């Protein structure tokens, strides 16, 4: 008996999840069916959106970084900068198996330690050695940041376009990419790098664990564009609609169908997706500025998703929403109907 109840609950949860993820397609299907009913024609069958361009493979995007090493006697000088523990942890078996995010944080914290030590030390010889070390390591920091963005498992998973609409998990995604955008700027100017809280980094990165919101947001905008395009092909019938006295009642019914099923339902869903992408767009653009050696490899991905509000996925969606609005505006104007 208990097993049967559990099975029923699991099936219900599974069906609910599927229904939730099909909301946008279902809404467009209902909307177009209502319009078709008034036009006395068959509604279109909405096809599945085509696949999105993927995130390139990690091996294609990752940079190989030169190793900066020092002899034992020189390394001991780091004790005066309170960096020996940090270096020891990084060179331990556990440290050598760290993911790309932890590797970047090590190099960032090491750079912070050098900056702090240089600002405090009056030892001329030590300062000379630290300055030389800083000049060797600072140019490598942007590369370690880039490797984090393209190789850290949680970040790669977040950046991967999905084939399903977005579920509500925006805030954790926004928090993570807010930090990544800030870290990208810090990696370019290590001499002025302020302290970064490792606990905050870990907390925000953990917010991406099993969180596919960003990839699902890509798909939601992409599928909205796809359904809007198919809707516009169907709504071309409005151009031939008879707005004379015999068609006045049907014209009002068409307007009401548009306002009830599109504006109140679909547009409300699209407004939330739009708002979330607008907030994430500048963070993605900043976070994914590639090093010169990887500009070509990541060009298509940036063109589609990480060019701010000029990202192809967003520009196409905005253009199609505008085209859809204009189609109805022309119809209402031609039939001399005010908005309801």
ChimeraX attribute file (.defattr): number of C-alpha atoms within 10 A of each C-alpha:
attribute: neighborCount
match mode: 1-to-1
recipient: residues
	/A:1	6
	/A:2	7
	/A:3	8
	/A:4	9
	/A:5	10
	/A:6	11
	/A:7	12
	/A:8	12
	/A:9	12
	/A:10	12
	/A:11	12
	/A:12	12
	/A:13	12
	/A:14	12
	/A:15	12
	/A:16	12
	/A:17	12
	/A:18	12
	/A:19	13
	/A:20	14
	/A:21	17
	/A:22	14
	/A:23	15
	/A:24	20
	/A:25	21
	/A:26	14
	/A:27	16
	/A:28	21
	/A:29	18
	/A:30	16
	/A:31	22
	/A:32	23
	/A:33	18
	/A:34	19
	/A:35	24
	/A:36	19
	/A:37	14
	/A:38	15
	/A:39	17
	/A:40	9
	/A:41	11
	/A:42	12
	/A:43	18
	/A:44	14
	/A:45	10
	/A:46	15
	/A:47	11
	/A:48	11
	/A:49	15
	/A:50	11
	/A:51	12
	/A:52	17
	/A:53	12
	/A:54	14
	/A:55	18
	/A:56	16
	/A:57	13
	/A:58	15
	/A:59	10
	/A:60	11
	/A:61	22
	/A:62	18
	/A:63	17
	/A:64	10
	/A:65	11
	/A:66	8
	/A:67	9
	/A:68	9
	/A:69	10
	/A:70	10
	/A:71	7
	/A:72	8
	/A:73	8
	/A:74	13
	/A:75	13
	/A:76	13
	/A:77	15
	/A:78	19
	/A:79	11
	/A:80	11
	/A:81	19
	/A:82	13
	/A:83	18
	/A:84	16
	/A:85	11
	/A:86	16
	/A:87	16
	/A:88	11
	/A:89	13
	/A:90	18
	/A:91	12
	/A:92	10
	/A:93	10
	/A:94	9
	/A:95	16
	/A:96	11
	/A:97	12
	/A:98	13
	/A:99	14
	/A:100	19
	/A:101	23
	/A:102	19
	/A:103	20
	/A:104	23
	/A:105	21
	/A:106	19
	/A:107	21
	/A:108	26
	/A:109	20
	/A:110	20
	/A:111	24
	/A:112	19
	/A:113	18
	/A:114	23
	/A:115	20
	/A:116	16
	/A:117	19
	/A:118	18
	/A:119	10
	/A:120	11
	/A:121	14
	/A:122	10
	/A:123	9
	/A:124	9
	/A:125	10
	/A:126	18
	/A:127	17
	/A:128	12
	/A:129	13
	/A:130	21
	/A:131	15
	/A:132	11
	/A:133	16
	/A:134	18
	/A:135	12
	/A:136	12
	/A:137	19
	/A:138	19
	/A:139	14
	/A:140	17
	/A:141	22
	/A:142	23
	/A:143	20
	/A:144	24
	/A:145	29
	/A:146	25
	/A:147	23
	/A:148	23
	/A:149	26
	/A:150	25
	/A:151	21
	/A:152	19
	/A:153	17
	/A:154	20
	/A:155	23
	/A:156	19
	/A:157	21
	/A:158	19
	/A:159	22
	/A:160	20
	/A:161	23
	/A:162	21
	/A:163	19
	/A:164	18
	/A:165	24
	/A:166	22
	/A:167	16
	/A:168	11
	/A:169	14
	/A:170	18
	/A:171	11
	/A:172	19
	/A:173	21
	/A:174	22
	/A:175	16
	/A:176	21
	/A:177	22
	/A:178	19
	/A:179	17
	/A:180	24
	/A:181	18
	/A:182	13
	/A:183	22
	/A:184	20
	/A:185	16
	/A:186	19
	/A:187	24
	/A:188	17
	/A:189	14
	/A:190	20
	/A:191	16
	/A:192	12
	/A:193	18
	/A:194	14
	/A:195	12
	/A:196	15
	/A:197	11
	/A:198	13
	/A:199	9
	/A:200	12
	/A:201	18
	/A:202	14
	/A:203	14
	/A:204	20
	/A:205	21
	/A:206	15
	/A:207	18
	/A:208	24
	/A:209	15
	/A:210	10
	/A:211	20
	/A:212	25
	/A:213	27
	/A:214	26
	/A:215	22
	/A:216	23
	/A:217	24
	/A:218	26
	/A:219	23
	/A:220	28
	/A:221	23
	/A:222	23
	/A:223	25
	/A:224	26
	/A:225	22
	/A:226	20
	/A:227	21
	/A:228	19
	/A:229	18
	/A:230	17
	/A:231	20
	/A:232	18
	/A:233	11
	/A:234	16
	/A:235	17
	/A:236	11
	/A:237	12
	/A:238	19
	/A:239	13
	/A:240	8
	/A:241	15
	/A:242	14
	/A:243	19
	/A:244	12
	/A:245	9
	/A:246	9
	/A:247	13
	/A:248	15
	/A:249	13
	/A:250	16
	/A:251	24
	/A:252	18
	/A:253	17
	/A:254	22
	/A:255	19
	/A:256	17
	/A:257	21
	/A:258	20
	/A:259	17
	/A:260	14
	/A:261	19
	/A:262	18
	/A:263	15
	/A:264	11
	/A:265	17
	/A:266	21
	/A:267	14
	/A:268	12
	/A:269	17
	/A:270	18
	/A:271	10
	/A:272	11
	/A:273	18
	/A:274	18
	/A:275	10
	/A:276	16
	/A:277	22
	/A:278	14
	/A:279	14
	/A:280	21
	/A:281	20
	/A:282	17
	/A:283	23
	/A:284	22
	/A:285	20
	/A:286	20
	/A:287	22
	/A:288	20
	/A:289	20
	/A:290	22
	/A:291	15
	/A:292	7
	/A:293	10
	/A:294	15
	/A:295	13
	/A:296	12
	/A:297	15
	/A:298	19
	/A:299	14
	/A:300	16
	/A:301	22
	/A:302	21
	/A:303	15
	/A:304	20
	/A:305	23
	/A:306	26
	/A:307	22
	/A:308	22
	/A:309	18
	/A:310	16
	/A:311	17
	/A:312	19
	/A:313	22
	/A:314	24
	/A:315	16
	/A:316	19
	/A:317	22
	/A:318	17
	/A:319	13
	/A:320	20
	/A:321	19
	/A:322	11
	/A:323	15
	/A:324	16
	/A:325	12
	/A:326	12
	/A:327	16
	/A:328	18
	/A:329	15
	/A:330	13
	/A:331	20
	/A:332	19
	/A:333	11
	/A:334	14
	/A:335	18
	/A:336	13
	/A:337	15
	/A:338	10
	/A:339	11
	/A:340	9
